[in-house]
């Protein structure tokens, strides 16, 4: 029986990063994943392929519609969807191959299959060919991530009623794509296909899209996406779908009780994800978890109630984000090695990769207002940013919320070009309890998008920006 200091079940961002860091710290490590290409949902069918498609579709839309404003004339723009998909697959393969290289470099033993907890900190590997192997482990890390939620009345047939994985590999551009769910997954994939030529209709049960995003920015996003051609129906409850003659008809009920139908080529159901615990043997091993949410219970050292068994990532409390899982994987390995480590969930940034992008750190204005804390808001629009104007990308705003008494930055919300990169400065400031004055007094290169962060900070601290 092979024996290891650490056996990691799950090769996604939390699992593979924990495996690498533990190996760097001198542990013998094995990592089990159902896919031969390690990287989990994120690298294989999530973050990476969706961003590859978002970037390609953005370039196609830019070439088709916006280059003329730069004095660049392009005629006969055409889409080679097969080539676009081939590029996406190549990006995925290069990154998953990279993890394979890192495993070899750090002497991590990979196993392809599913892992199940056994008594005495043993793990059973169920391989694809039906065979099994038992590993002995001083410690076991559960990092199996999450899975797509399927609506019981709209089962996936993966042709007409599809999930996010299916929407990454359409062989043709749908004439009409219906998206169930106004969260970030539905909007990102809806944006991809809208740019490539689809009519996109978004059906959302709540009275607004992006329920976890600052309300003011969510309203801006909706208007922006409507200008891009997406159609929204809010307060709309989906009740079923029927496929007939190559079309799918979705039935809905409005807030007023009125029934309505929508017919399209495909319906993408994007209503969220849930922790994946199937086959892990949690109950048999005595690991405590919430049967309603599938969340595994852990302490501040990522340890479950069973000695030697730990969990990170989507399995445990906190946002279901790849970078959150990665940081927890690092912290877990360092704690296991006797080093100090922690992850501050209050400063984990979130990003929505539509265009313009959305990013944030800290609570929304609604949450701060509800807490009763006195606060100030500083905003600066990209419409007066010199760099944004040069880029022809002047839509959006930087919004900074501070404590009214101390000027400490409580939250930053950005809707605008390259918001995903700009948020890093805000995360640093919030993590180190900095003030709006700190941001305003830091020299920001000119002309850059980051100047808008300084201007918004000046608005919160001094009462007004310089250039608006």
Secondary structure, 3 states (H helix, E strand, C coil): CEEEEEEEECCCHHHHHHHHHHHHCCCCEEEEECCCCCCHHHHHHCHHHHHHHHHHHHHHHHHHHHHHHHCCCCCCCCCCHHHHHHHHHHHHHHHHHHHHHHHHHCCCEEEEEEEEEECCCEEEEEECCCCEEEEEEEEEEECCCEEECCCCCCCCCCCCEECCCHHHCCCCCCCEEEEECCCHHHHHHHHHHHHCCCEEEEECCCCCCCCCCCHHHHHHHHHHHHHCCCEEECCEEEEEEEEECCEEEEEEEECCCCEEEEEECEEEECCCEEECCCCCCHHHHCCCECCCCCCECCCCCCECCCCCEEECHHHCCCCCCHHHHHHHHHHHHHHHCCCCCCCCHHHCCEEECCCCEEEEECCCHHHHHHHCCCEEEEEEEHHHCHHHHHHCCCCCEEEEEEECCCCEEEEEEEEECCHHHHHHHHHHHHHCCCEHHHHHHCCCCCCCCCHHHHHHHHHHHHCCCCCC
